[in-house]
Amino acid sequence: MTKRIFDIVFSLAGLVVLSPVFIIIALVIKSDSKGPVFFIQSRVGRNNRDFRLLKFRTMKTDSDRSGLLTVGDRDPRITSSGIFLRKYKLDELPQLFNVLKGEMSFVGPRPEVRKYVDLYNEDQMKVLLVKPGITDLASIKYRNENELLSSTEDPEGMYTKEIMPDKIKINSGYISDRSLLKDIKIILKTLKAVIS
């Protein structure tokens, strides 16, 4: 089974099986705060092309205008339901649509916004040679990224100078030695990290 066939089969199956969950989450979001159910943001994908990433909305409407980084679980911009959705990564579920469309894969470097991709050097740009993913090894390592950023007086500097370069290094290693079996192992590691 090729990676693309794997993505199509399991994203479609996931959307069908999880459709009741989608409905429940949508109702909770609408009852919790004003605004749309989904949050759509431009991200950079394969070959440095922008695409529209889909997530469940976890923040108050237009919160991204006051900054792209989320600092801590208690960021005042995050809604009550958003805290729960983020904790268990449920806000990422709509990206199954991105996978089905071929814009993303289950496993691959997490897609960045253009602002941060513009800071990549020539070597770091190589992470854009593959499709971005819902999860990757860097996401597992930095699953508590928000807490790390909340512990410093300069979240932006910490992210661009420490966290982001390390993520790219981890993803570069993945790209040089990737396989469907390795992807499955990363998916299982992700599930274990979320549950624990």
C-alpha positions in Angstrom: 0.0 0.0 0.0 1.4 3.4 -1.0 1.3 6.4 1.3 -1.3 8.2 -0.8 -3.6 5.2 -0.8 -3.2 4.8 3.0 -4.1 8.5 3.4 -7.2 8.2 1.2 -8.5 5.0 2.8 -8.0 6.0 6.4 -9.0 9.7 6.1 -12.2 8.7 4.4 -12.8 6.0 7.0 -12.0 8.4 9.8 -14.5 11.0 8.5 -17.3 8.4 8.3 -16.6 6.9 11.7 -16.0 10.2 13.4 -19.0 12.0 11.8 -21.1 11.8 15.1 -18.1 13.2 17.0 -17.8 16.1 14.5 -21.5 16.9 15.1 -21.1 16.9 18.8 -18.0 19.1 18.8 -19.7 21.5 16.4 -22.7 21.9 18.7 -20.4 22.4 21.7 -18.4 25.1 19.9 -21.6 27.0 18.8 -23.0 26.9 22.3 -19.8 28.0 23.9 -19.0 31.1 21.9 -20.0 33.2 18.9 -18.4 32.5 15.6 -17.9 29.7 13.0 -17.4 26.1 13.9 -14.3 25.8 11.8 -11.1 27.9 11.8 -9.5 28.2 8.4 -5.9 29.4 8.1 -3.4 29.7 5.3 -0.4 27.4 5.8 2.6 26.5 3.7 2.5 23.1 2.1 4.5 21.0 -0.3 6.7 22.8 -2.7 6.2 26.1 -0.8 2.6 26.4 -1.9 0.0 27.9 0.4 -3.2 25.9 1.2 -6.2 26.4 3.6 -5.8 24.3 6.7 -9.0 23.3 8.5 -9.4 23.0 12.3 -12.2 23.2 14.8 -12.2 26.8 16.2 -10.8 26.9 19.7 -10.3 30.6 20.1 -12.5 33.7 20.0 -13.2 35.1 16.6 -10.3 37.0 15.0 -7.9 36.1 17.9 -5.1 35.4 15.5 -4.9 39.1 14.7 -3.3 39.6 18.1 -0.6 37.0 17.5 0.0 33.7 15.8 1.5 31.9 18.8 -0.7 30.5 21.6 1.0 30.9 25.0 -0.2 28.4 27.6 -3.4 26.6 27.9 -4.9 29.5 29.7 -4.4 32.0 26.9 -7.4 34.3 27.4 -8.2 34.0 23.7 -9.0 30.3 24.0 -12.6 29.4 24.6 -13.8 27.0 27.4 -14.4 24.2 24.9 -11.2 25.1 23.1 -9.1 24.2 26.2 -10.6 20.6 26.1 -10.3 20.3 22.3 -6.7 21.4 22.3 -5.7 19.1 25.2 -6.9 16.0 23.4 -5.9 17.3 19.9 -9.6 17.0 18.8 -9.3 20.4 17.1 -7.0 18.8 14.5 -9.7 16.2 13.3 -11.0 18.4 10.4 -7.6 18.1 8.8 -8.8 14.7 7.6 -10.4 16.7 4.9 -7.0 18.2 4.0 -5.6 14.7 3.9 -8.4 13.4 1.7 -7.9 16.3 -0.7 -4.2 15.5 -1.0 -3.0 18.8 0.6 -1.7 16.9 3.7 -0.7 13.4 4.8 -1.3 11.7 8.1 2.4 12.0 8.9 4.7 14.8 7.8 6.2 18.0 9.0 3.5 20.2 10.6 2.6 23.0 8.2 3.8 26.5 9.3 2.3 29.9 8.5 4.0 32.0 5.9 5.5 34.3 8.5 7.7 31.6 9.9 8.5 29.9 6.7 10.0 33.2 5.4 12.6 32.8 8.2 13.8 29.4 6.8 17.3 29.2 5.4 18.0 27.3 2.1 18.7 24.1 3.9 15.6 24.3 6.1 13.4 24.8 3.0 13.9 21.1 2.2 11.2 20.2 4.7 8.8 21.6 2.1 9.7 18.8 -0.3 7.1 16.5 1.2 3.5 17.0 2.2 2.8 18.4 5.6 1.2 16.1 8.1 -1.4 16.0 10.9 1.4 14.7 13.2 5.2 14.2 13.2 7.9 13.3 15.7 8.5 17.0 16.4 4.8 17.4 17.5 5.3 14.5 19.9 8.4 16.0 21.4 6.8 19.5 21.6 3.3 18.4 22.6 3.6 20.9 25.6 4.9 23.7 23.4 2.3 26.2 24.7 3.6 25.7 28.3 7.2 26.1 27.2 6.3 29.4 25.5 4.4 30.6 28.5 7.5 30.1 30.7 9.6 32.8 28.8 9.3 36.5 28.5 10.0 36.3 24.8 7.8 33.5 23.3 8.4 34.7 19.7 12.1 34.6 20.2 12.1 31.2 21.9 10.0 29.8 19.1 11.9 31.1 16.1 15.4 30.6 17.6 15.0 27.4 19.6 11.8 25.4 19.0 11.3 25.9 15.3 14.9 25.1 14.2 14.8 21.9 16.3 11.5 20.9 14.8 13.0 21.3 11.3 16.0 19.3 12.3 13.8 16.4 13.5 11.6 16.6 10.4 14.7 16.6 8.1 15.7 13.3 9.8 12.3 11.9 9.1 12.4 12.9 5.4 15.7 11.2 4.8 14.4 7.9 6.3 10.7 7.8 5.8 8.5 4.8 5.1 4.8 3.7 5.5 5.8 1.5 8.5 7.6 4.4 10.2 4.5 6.5 9.6 2.3 4.0 11.3 4.7 3.9 14.3 4.5 7.7 14.5 0.7 7.6 14.4 0.7 5.1 17.3 3.2 7.2 19.3 1.0 10.2 18.8 -2.1 8.4 20.1 -0.2 7.2 23.1 1.1 10.7 23.8 -2.4 12.2 23.6 -3.9 9.5 25.8 -1.2 9.7 28.4 
